Structures are given as C-alpha cells and as structure tokens.
Amino acid sequence: MKFLRLIVRNALRNKLRTGLTVGGTAFLMFVLLFIMTALTEMEAWQGEAAKHHRVVVQHSTGLATPLPIELENYLRGEEVSRHAEHLQKMNWFGGYWQDKKNFFANFGVDPEPLRQLWDELDVPDAVYAAWKGQKTGTIVGQSLAKKFGWKVGQRITLEGTIYPCNPELEIVGIFTARDIRQEEQLFFHWTYLDELMNGRKIVGTFWMKAKTPEDIPKLKELIDGHTRNSSDPTETVTEKEFADQFMAMMGNIKLLVFSLGTIVLVIMIMMNANTVAMSARERVTEIAVLRTLGFTGGQIGFLVLAESVLVSLVGLILPLGAALVFFNVMKLSPAAQFFPFFLIEPPTIVIATAAAVISGLVAAAVPASLAVRRRIVDGLRQVV
C-alpha cells in the first residue's frame, strides 16, 4: 500500500466530482443493500426450516381447508409413531392486538409437545409448567414482549381476523430463541381456541418431528396413502417445503431481485466509468511524467484501478454503516408489519463489497488500459 497516499490525493483532485460520484454510489449501494436484505428476510424461514426434521400434514387443497380431527388418531398410532414423534395440532390464528398494525405470528397449539418439537425455542421449566396448567395462558417471545411492553401476568385480547372469536389471554411467561426472528411469536392453547369455536374441532395442520431424515419419505407415503381415497386427502411435506410454498406465492422474487441488482450495478459502473475517464484524461501529461520517472505500465494501471475501487468502496461504507446502525443496532424496520426484523446479514455485506469492487474495476478498465498503452512521448505532447 505504498501508493495509498497518491491514490487518495488523485481521488480528491476534483472534490466536487468525487463527492457527487460517492454520493451517487452510496445511494445505489443502499438500494442494493435494501433489496438484498428484503430477500434475505423473506428467505429466513426457509434457511431455518432446512435445519430440522419437522414434517407438516396439511389438506391437499391448501391451508384454507381444515383437516378432520379424526386424523389425529391415526397419526398417534403405532404405524406413524415408528417414524415420528411429538405430534402437535397447530392453527394459525392470525389475530392482532388492539390495532391492525400490531400484527404478528400467533398460534393455537397443543402445549405438551412444544419444547420437544420446537427445540430451538428456550422455554424455562417454570414457564412451561405454568402454561400447560392454565387454559387461557399464553407464552410470548422476548422480542415481541419488548415491542408491545408486555409483562408476565398481563392480560391481552387477540382480535380475530380468520376465526370469529377474540381469545382473552394471560401472559404466563416469555421465551427466547437462537434466532431473534422466532421471538416474534405467541402461542396459546388449541383447546381454548376450540372452546371459543363451540367445539368445532378445526385443525389447520398437524406437525411432528421425523426421528431421522430417512423417515421423512416413509411418513409421506404412510399418511398421504392413508387419506388418498378419503374426503379429506392430505399432503405431507417437510417444514422446508412448507416454507417454500409461501415463497412460491410471491412469484419469482429472486429473478426480480437479481434484475434490480443488475440494473443497479450497471448504473454504478457507468457513473464511475465517467468519473475515472475524466480524471485519467486530465492527468495524461502527469502520467507520462510518472513513466519517465520509472513507473511501469502495470503500476500506472494499478493506480487508476485502485482510485476507482477506492471511490466505490467509500460509496459502500457510508450506506452500509448507516444500514447497520439503523437495522441491526436500533432494530428499525421499513415495514414492521411484514418485516419484524430487517437485519443486514454477513453474506449480504460480502456480496455488496464484491459488487463495489467489481464496479470499480470494470469502470476503470478502459481508462487504465489507455493509460498503460499510451506512449510517453504522446503523453508529453498532449495538452489537456
């Protein structure tokens, strides 16, 4: 880095032009960070789901159609139990607290298998025991409790949107999770929900944990084969496949993000190329003098490329630093209803840094090539 001082001085030769280029780069890099983080948050569940052996039994026509309660008897039977454990009924309640903006994940579930089935959640023994023993009790994630200022012992009412009832719940405890995103959940008793629904025995999905990955195909075969000719056929999927269904509903979001990212990168390259070309053109004679002083063509090319990459990286550091403070430290979100968290992940930082370096190199490729190939005598003759 013995040329660092020279590279910085060249970059600051025209402060206004460099400042405008850095500002434009910073804006484009923020856009790139934003759309990449949005995709990361949408795919967060898929990544977490792939780590587990959980299996979901849903109606073959979709989640809007409930499953018969009688299916539970078969799922608890010996045939299925050889391959799975910790069976749990789960209904997405879809309610909100006080205001429709206060929307979050809330489920009616069987309490007994929760800790074994969702082993990434840390539910203290005392909390678990209290919750199991109280029909109207609920446990909430630590992040969710902080967001709404909830305390243990507080009574809350969920306003139903899917089900025509409003569960009145008492917070008996708070749980934590390895992934902070999973702390944006609330669990209450499925039996209480069923009571509010006048004993209609509505089951959204059955969840269980396969004993080994090799048991998953067998579970699909057994369960779906058992219901194939019934009035309520099932579709048994892994949690990862279940999460994929929701991404599929959004269309080819990855293609959209890739397209936007490509557009951002092209604009950034064109903008930086214009700045580097103008800067190199102004220094034709200066570069020729450097060549006469012993600088090689490779060193001259390196100086031009390094200057361009420096400008691009400064244009990345500014929005990246702001994004990390706002999203990762202050936990702000551009749309809290859809993104409870909007965290800049390490892979996003790596990709953004690579994009900045590549745009800097590509933008300076032609000016650097011309600077290297230009003869010294031609450079000394040229007046700019």
N, C-alpha and C positions, 0 to 999 in steps of 0.2 A: 504493500500500500504506500510505497514511497512517492507516488504521484497523486496522492489523495488531495493534497493542498492545491495542486494545479488544477485538478478536476473540479474541485469546489469553486475556485476562482473563475474558471471558464463558465461554469453553470450560472454564476452570479454576474457575469459580464453585463447582461441586459436584465436587470432585476424585474422590470415590468413584464417582459415577455416570459421569463421563467416563472414569475408569480402567477400569471394567467394560465400557463401550462400546468403548473402544480395544482392550481385551483380546479381546472377542468378535469385533471386526472383524479383528484380527490373525489369530486362529485361522481364520476363514472365508477370509481372503485367502491364508493359507498353503495351505489346501485347494485353492483356485482355482489358485494357482501350481503346486502339485504335479500336479494332473490335466492342466493345460495343458502342463507340461513333459514329462510322460509321453507325451502325444500327439505333441509335437514330436520326442521321441527316436524314437518309432515311425515317424514320417514322415521322419526324417532321410535315410534311404537314398533315398527317393523324390525328395527335393529334389536330392540329389547326382546321382542317375541321370539326371535330366532334362537335365543339362548336357552329356551325352556322346552320341556316336552309336553306342554299343555295341549289338550285336544278339546275342540268345541263341537257340540252337536246342535245343529240348527235345522229349521224346516227347509226342505229343498227349494221352496218357492221364495225364500228370503226371510229376513228378520222381522218383517211386518206380520208374519203368520206365526202364532204361538204353537208350542208343542204340547201334546197331551201329557197330563201329569202321570198317566199310567206307564209311560215310557220309563219313568224312574225305577220302577220295579225291575225291569229287565236290565237297566244299567247297573243296578246294585247286585244283580245275580252273579252266580259263580262264573258263567261263561265270559262276561266282560271283566269281572274282578281279577281274573288271572292276568290280565294285561294292563289294568289301570287301577288307580286309587284316588281317594279324596274327591268324590263326586260332589258337585255343588250346583244348585239351581241359581241362575242369575237373571235378573230382569233390569234392563236399562230403564230407570225411571224418567230421566230427562227433565227433572224439575229445576226450579230456580229459587233463590232466597230473596224475598222482599221485592226485588226489581228484576225484570227480564235480563238486564245487563249482567246480573250476578248468576251467570250460567256456568255450570261445572259438571264434572262426571259424578253421578250419584246412582247407586245400585241397590236393589233389594236382593240379598243373598242369604244362603244358609251359613250361619256363623261358624259351625263346628269345623268344617274343613278349610277355613280361610287361611290360617297360618301355614298349613302344610302345602296348600295349593299355590298360594302367592308367597313363596318363601323369601322373595326379595323385599317384602314389607317387614318392618320391625315393630311388632305389636307387643308391648310389655305384658307379662303374665297377668298382672293385676287388672290391666285394662281389658284383656281378652276375657278373663273370668267375669268381670262386671258386665261386659257387653253381652256375653252369652246368656246371662241370667236376667236381662232386662229386655222385655219385648219391644219397648219403644226406644231403646238405647241406640246410639249411633257412634261410630268411630270416624274421625276425620284426619286427613293428612296434615302434617305440621304446617306446610306452606299455605294450605287452604285456610287453616285456622288463623294464621297471621294476617292473611289478606283481609278477612272479614272481622278480625278482632274477637274471634270466638274463644270461649273459655270452657274448661271442663265443668259440667253442671248446668251450663246454659241450655235453655230450651229454644229450639228453632222450628220453623214450619216450612216445609218444602211445598211450593206451589206447583201442582201437577200440570203438565202440558200434554202428555200422552195418556196418562191414566186420570180418570175423573175423581181424584181424591187428593188430599193435602196432608201427608204424614206429619204429625206433631212429634218431634224427636228431642231426646235429651242427649247431649254430648257426654259420653261416659269416659272418653279417652282420646288421645292423639297418637298417631303412629308416624314413623319416619320411613324413608326408603333410600336405597342406594342411589337411585336416580330421582332427583328432586321433582321431575315431572310427575312421578307417580304419587306425590304428596298432594296433588290437586284432585283428590277423590274423597268420596263419602260413602260409607257402607251402612245399611240398616237391615233389619230382619225381613226376609222374604215372607215369613208367616204374618208379620204385621201388615205388609202390603196386601197379602191375600185377604186378611180380615177386613181391611178397608174396602176391598173389592167384593165383599159379600161372599167370600169363599169360592170364587170362580176358578181357582187353581190355574191361573195363567202363568205359563213358563216361557220366558223368552229364549233362553239357551241353557244347555247343560254343559258344565265344564268338568274336566277331570285331568289327571296327570298320568301319562303313559309311564309304565315302570321303566322301560328302556326305549330308545329310538326305534328299535326293531319291532316294538309292539304297536306302533302307530298304524302301519298298513293293516295289521290284523284287526285293530279296533274299527277302522273304516269299513272293512269287509263285513265284520260281525254286525255292527249297528245298522249300517245302511241296508245290509241284506235282510235284517230282521224287519225293517219297516218298508221295504221296497213295494210290497203289494198292499200296504195299508192305506187308509185315507189320509195319513199324515206321514209321507215319506221324509226321511232325513238326509242331510248332507253333513258328514263328519269331516272336519278339517283341522289342521294344526292351527295354533294361535298365529303363526306367521302367515298362513294362507288366509286366515280370518282378517288380519290387518291389511293384507294385500287387497281384499275386496273393497275396502274403503278408499284406498288409493286409486283403484280402478274406476270408482265412481267419479273421480275428478278428471278423468281423461288422461291424455299423455302429458302429464305435468312436467315430466323430465325433459321431453322434447322442447317444451315451451321455455324452460329454464336454460337449457343448452342454447337455444336460439337467441334468447335475450343476452346471455353471456357472450356469445359470439359477436353479436352486434356491438356490445359494449367494448369488447376487445378491439374490434376493427376501428371503431371511432377513436379509441385511445391511441392506437398505433398511428393513425392518420394525423392526429393532433400533435403527437410527439415528433413524428417524422418532419412535420413542417417546422417545428421549433429547432430541431437538430440541424436540418438542412440550412436554415437561415444562419444559425450560429457557425456552422462549418464554412459557409460561403464567406462570412465576414472575416474569417481567420485564414484565408488561403495563403496570404503572404507570410503570416505568422507561422503557419505550419511548415512552409518552405524553409524559413529561417531555422526552425527546430531541426529539420532534416539536415541542414548544413552544420548544425552543432553536434550531430552524431545520433540523433533519434532515428531509430529504424522505422520502416513502414509498419511493422507489427505493433510497435509502441504507439505510433500515431493513431493507428486504427483502434487500439485499446483505449486511448484517451477519449476518442469520440464515442465509442460504445459505452464506456464507463460513465460519461457525462449523461448520456441518455437514460441509462439504467438508474443512476442516482436520482434524477428528476422523477422517474416513475415510482421509485421506492418511497421518496418523500411524499409523493401524491398518495401512496398507500398508507403510510404510517399515520397521517393525520386522521382519515376517516376510521381506520382500524382502532386507533387509540380511543376515539370518541365512542365508537360502537361498543368496545369492551367495557368502557365506563358505564354507558347508559344501559346496555342489555345484560352484561354479565355481573357487574358490580351492583348497580342500582336496581337491577331486575325489572327494568321498564319493558313494555311490550307495545308495538304499534297497533295491535288489535288483541287485547287481553281475552276477549270472548273466544277467539279462535286459537290464539297462541298464548296460553298462560305464562309460558316462558319463551324467550327469544334469545337463545344462547349462541354466541359465536363459538363454534367447536374448533379444535385444533386442525382437523382436515380442511376446514374452510379457510383458515389462516394460511395453510400451506398452499392451497390452490390459488388464493388471491395473490400471494407472494410470487408464485410461479408465473401468474398472469402478468404481474407488473414487470418482472424480469424479462419475460418473453416479448412484451410490447416494447420495452426499452431497446432490446437487441434488434428486433425486426425494424423498428422505426429508424435506428441508426445504421442499418446495414448498408444502404446505398451511399449515404454521406461518408461513412467510414471507408468504403471501397474506393470512392472517388479520391478521398484524401490520400490513401495509400498509393494509388496508381498514378496520381498527378506527378509529373516530373518537377524537380526542384526549380529548374530554370523557368518553367512555365508559371510556377507559383510566384517567383520573384518578379516576373514581368507583369503579373496581373495586379491591377489596382482596383480595390473594392471601395 
